[in-house]
Amino acid sequence: MLQVRRADVRYRGGDPAAGIDTRHAFSFGAFYDPDNVRFGALTACNEERLAPGAGFPPHAHRDVEIVSWVAEGRLCHEDAEGRATVIGPGDVQRLTAGSGTRHAERNAGEEPLRFVQMWLIPDRPGGEPEYEVVRGIADGTPYALPRTDAVLHVRRLAAGERTAVPAAPLVYVHAVRGTAVLGGGERLSAGDAARLTGAGELALCAAEGPAELLVWELGSAGGAR
C-alpha cells in the first residue's frame, strides 16, 4: 500500500512573529487527527524554518528519539548543561531523551535555517539520555537508530540517478529538495512524503534535477495510522 501526503496539506504551526515557521506531517500540539498520529515508530516529521536568531528556548522531552537533518543553514543545539553544538547540511543529529532531558535549538547563523526534525518512539521507556552527531554521513551508509527498529537512509541523487527503497514492513520517504519518481510513477516534490506498507523493494529516481530524500526503514507494521 502506498499513501502520499503532499507538502500543502501539512499542518502549519510555529510562531511567525518570532521567526518560526513549522510544517507538521503528523498530529502535533494543537493539531490533532486521530487517523494521523504515527507511522510505525515515527510520530513526527516537522519541517522547521527559523529566521536568523530565532529558535526554541530550553524545553523538556522524555521517551522519544529526536533526529535532525539540516537542509540549509546552521542549527545550534544546546544540551541540559549548556554545551552548544552546531550542525550543518550533511550531519545527522540524534537526541535520545530517555527518562528525561532538556535542550534548546536556534538559528545561530546569519542566513535562514531550514531543517527536518523527526521524532520516533523507542521500544522501551526510560534509560539515560544520549546525544550524538554524525558528521557528513555518506549516501548508502544506513544510520540505525538506537532503542528502535528504525534505520535512516539518506539519498542524494543526481539527475536521472536511481536508488532502491528498502523492502521493509513500513517505509517512510520524505523529499527534502528536488523531485523524485517513486516506483511506477508517483512524483515526490520538496515537502511531500510517501508512506509504504508491505510494498516490497521499489525504485526512486531523481527527475529533472538533483533530489535529496530521507528514507526511514521501519521494521514493524504495528501502530501505523
Secondary structure, DSSP 8 states (H G I E B T S, - for coil): -EEEE-GGGSEEEEEGGGTEEEEESS-BTTB--TT-S-BTTEEEEEEEEE-TT-EEEEEEE-S-EEEEEEEES-EEEE-TT--EEEE-TT-EEEEE-TT-EEEEEEE-SSS-EEEEEEEE--SS-----EEEEETT--TT--EE-TTSSEEEEEEEE-TT-EEEE---SEEEEEEEEEEEEETTTEEEETT-EEEEES--SEEEEEEEEEEEEEEEEES--TT--
